[in-house]
């Protein structure tokens, strides 16, 4: 089955079924993302970012998230 066939079939679904499929697709995407992040963590690919974040935190060069979100 091609991507185009899947898209066409999806458009023919009744609304409740389309929402169910959309939810399922989002869950699959989130699970893949979680696995990718876990692999990156295990491989140490995120270590330098964690170190930078901790360095900024320890140097008090951070703001509370609420303050950042209120200024956007």
C-alpha positions in Angstrom: 0.0 0.0 0.0 1.3 3.4 -0.9 1.2 6.6 1.3 -1.2 8.1 -1.2 -3.5 5.1 -0.8 -3.4 5.4 2.9 -4.2 9.1 2.8 -7.1 8.5 0.4 -8.5 5.7 2.7 -8.1 7.9 5.7 -10.2 10.6 4.1 -13.0 8.1 3.6 -13.2 7.1 7.2 -16.1 8.3 9.4 -15.0 11.0 11.8 -14.8 8.8 15.0 -12.6 6.3 13.2 -10.5 9.0 11.7 -9.9 10.5 15.2 -9.0 7.0 16.5 -6.5 6.4 13.7 -5.0 9.9 14.3 -4.6 9.2 18.0 -3.0 5.9 17.2 -0.5 7.5 14.8 0.4 10.2 17.4 1.0 7.4 19.9 3.3 5.6 17.5 5.2 8.8 16.7 5.6 9.5 20.4 6.9 6.0 21.1 9.4 6.3 18.3 10.6 9.7 19.7 10.9 8.2 23.2 13.0 5.3 21.9 15.2 7.7 19.9 15.8 9.9 23.0 16.6 6.8 25.1 19.1 5.7 22.5 20.7 9.1 22.4 20.9 9.2 26.2 22.4 5.7 26.3 24.9 6.6 23.7 25.9 9.8 25.5 24.8 12.1 22.7 23.0 14.4 25.1 25.7 14.5 27.8 27.2 17.8 26.6 23.7 19.5 26.6 23.1 18.3 30.2 26.5 19.6 31.2 25.8 23.0 29.7 22.4 23.2 31.3 23.9 22.3 34.7 26.7 24.9 34.2 24.1 27.6 33.4 22.0 26.6 36.4 25.0 26.5 38.8 26.1 30.0 37.5 22.5 31.2 38.1 22.1 32.1 34.5 18.6 30.7 34.3 15.1 32.1 34.8 12.0 30.3 36.1 10.0 28.8 33.3 6.9 30.8 34.3 8.9 34.0 33.9 10.1 33.0 30.4 6.6 32.0 29.3 5.0 35.2 30.6 7.5 37.3 28.5 6.7 35.6 25.2 
